[in-house]
Amino acid sequence: MKENKKKKKNKKILIGIGIGLAVLIYLLPFIAITGSITYSIFNKTKYEEKGNQIIVNKDQIIIDNISSYYNSDTKEYIISGYINNSKKDYSISITFDVYDENNYIIGQAFANLEMKKGNNYKFKAFYLDDDANEVIKYKLNDIELY
């Protein structure tokens, strides 16, 4: 009789462990995504905008001569500029919000580069959606250094 109770108790413990592991496996991707969002929000790169120039304060990376245009052949809105990297090797991600004539954000343009210390780079951020021809302005959203 005591052995039956022990077997039932052990069976309940094993079922509980199994359910716990199943829930953990199911939630693991959500936990990972939340962690990366938290990291991104609290570790934003600080920068200062001065006219047509952006200075990344932490490492004196200068983003300059930023301009934009719509390419009707490829149906892309392109934001381009130059980056001077003087301190060390980085990966940089630049995000711009793009706006329509009603001042609504209709999407984002992205540029990513692997940069080596002491080199200058030209970047292009692309907005590729169907309404790219409606973009009338852009605004810097975020810069991340890795």
C-alpha positions as CSV (number, residue, x, y, z in Angstrom):
1,M,0.0,0.0,0.0
2,K,2.8,2.4,0.9
3,E,4.6,1.5,-2.3
4,N,1.5,2.5,-4.4
5,K,1.4,5.9,-2.6
6,K,5.1,6.4,-3.3
7,K,4.6,5.4,-7.0
8,K,1.6,7.8,-7.3
9,K,3.6,10.6,-5.6
10,N,6.6,10.0,-7.9
11,K,4.3,9.9,-10.9
12,K,2.8,13.3,-9.9
13,I,6.3,14.8,-9.5
14,L,7.4,13.5,-12.9
15,I,4.2,14.9,-14.5
16,G,4.8,18.2,-12.8
17,I,8.4,18.3,-14.0
18,G,7.3,17.4,-17.5
19,I,4.7,20.1,-17.6
20,G,7.2,22.7,-16.2
21,L,9.7,21.8,-18.9
22,A,7.1,22.0,-21.7
23,V,6.0,25.4,-20.5
24,L,9.7,26.6,-20.3
25,I,10.4,25.3,-23.8
26,Y,7.3,27.0,-25.1
27,L,8.1,30.4,-23.4
28,L,11.9,30.4,-24.1
29,P,11.6,32.3,-27.5
30,F,9.5,35.0,-25.8
31,I,11.9,35.3,-23.0
32,A,14.8,35.7,-25.4
33,I,12.9,38.4,-27.5
34,T,12.0,40.3,-24.4
35,G,15.6,40.3,-23.2
36,S,16.9,41.7,-26.5
37,I,14.2,44.4,-26.6
38,T,15.2,45.4,-23.0
39,Y,18.8,45.5,-24.0
40,S,18.1,47.6,-27.0
41,I,15.9,50.1,-25.1
42,F,18.3,50.6,-22.2
43,N,21.6,50.6,-24.2
44,K,20.8,53.1,-26.9
45,T,23.7,54.9,-28.4
46,K,23.9,58.6,-27.6
47,Y,24.3,61.0,-30.5
48,E,23.8,64.7,-31.3
49,E,22.3,66.1,-34.4
50,K,23.8,69.3,-35.8
51,G,22.1,70.3,-39.0
52,N,23.1,67.7,-41.7
53,Q,25.6,66.0,-39.4
54,I,25.3,63.5,-36.6
55,I,28.0,63.0,-34.0
56,V,28.0,59.8,-32.0
57,N,29.2,61.2,-28.7
58,K,30.7,58.1,-27.2
59,D,33.2,57.4,-29.9
60,Q,33.4,60.5,-32.1
61,I,31.9,58.8,-35.1
62,I,30.7,61.5,-37.5
63,I,27.8,60.9,-39.9
64,D,27.8,63.6,-42.5
65,N,26.3,64.9,-45.8
66,I,23.0,63.0,-45.3
67,S,20.7,63.3,-48.3
68,S,17.7,61.3,-49.8
69,Y,16.0,60.6,-53.0
70,Y,13.4,58.4,-54.6
71,N,14.6,56.0,-57.3
72,S,11.7,55.5,-59.7
73,D,13.5,52.6,-61.5
74,T,13.9,50.5,-58.5
75,K,11.0,52.0,-56.5
76,E,13.1,52.6,-53.5
77,Y,13.5,55.6,-51.2
78,I,17.2,55.9,-50.3
79,I,18.9,57.9,-47.6
80,S,22.6,58.2,-48.0
81,G,25.6,59.8,-46.2
82,Y,29.2,59.4,-45.1
83,I,30.6,58.0,-41.9
84,N,34.0,58.8,-40.4
85,N,35.1,56.1,-37.9
86,S,38.2,57.3,-35.9
87,K,38.2,55.2,-32.7
88,K,37.9,51.4,-33.3
89,D,36.2,48.6,-35.3
90,Y,32.4,48.6,-35.1
91,S,29.2,47.3,-36.6
92,I,26.8,50.1,-36.9
93,S,23.0,50.1,-37.5
94,I,21.2,53.2,-38.5
95,T,17.4,53.5,-38.6
96,F,15.4,56.4,-40.1
97,D,11.7,57.0,-39.9
98,V,10.1,58.0,-43.2
99,Y,7.1,60.3,-43.5
100,D,4.3,60.9,-46.0
101,E,2.8,64.3,-46.9
102,N,0.4,64.1,-43.9
103,N,3.4,63.8,-41.6
104,Y,2.6,60.2,-40.8
105,I,5.4,57.7,-40.3
106,I,4.9,55.1,-43.1
107,G,7.9,53.0,-42.4
108,Q,11.6,52.8,-41.7
109,A,14.8,52.8,-43.7
110,F,17.8,50.8,-42.5
111,A,21.5,50.8,-43.1
112,N,24.1,48.3,-41.5
113,L,27.9,48.5,-41.9
114,E,30.9,46.7,-40.6
115,M,33.5,49.5,-40.0
116,K,37.2,49.4,-39.4
117,K,39.1,51.9,-37.3
118,G,40.3,55.0,-39.3
119,N,38.2,54.4,-42.4
120,N,35.5,56.4,-44.0
121,Y,32.4,54.9,-45.4
122,K,29.4,55.7,-47.5
123,F,26.1,54.3,-46.4
124,K,22.7,53.8,-48.0
125,A,19.5,53.2,-46.0
126,F,16.7,51.8,-48.0
127,Y,12.9,52.0,-47.7
128,L,11.5,49.4,-50.0
129,D,7.7,49.3,-49.5
130,D,5.1,49.9,-52.2
131,D,4.5,53.5,-50.9
132,A,8.2,54.5,-51.2
133,N,7.2,57.1,-53.8
134,E,5.1,58.9,-51.1
135,V,8.0,59.6,-48.8
136,I,8.6,63.4,-48.4
137,K,11.0,63.5,-45.5
138,Y,13.0,61.3,-43.0
139,K,14.1,61.6,-39.4
140,L,16.8,59.7,-37.6
141,N,15.2,57.1,-35.3
142,D,18.2,55.2,-33.8
143,I,21.9,54.4,-34.1
144,E,23.3,51.3,-32.5
145,L,27.0,50.4,-32.3
146,Y,28.2,46.8,-31.6
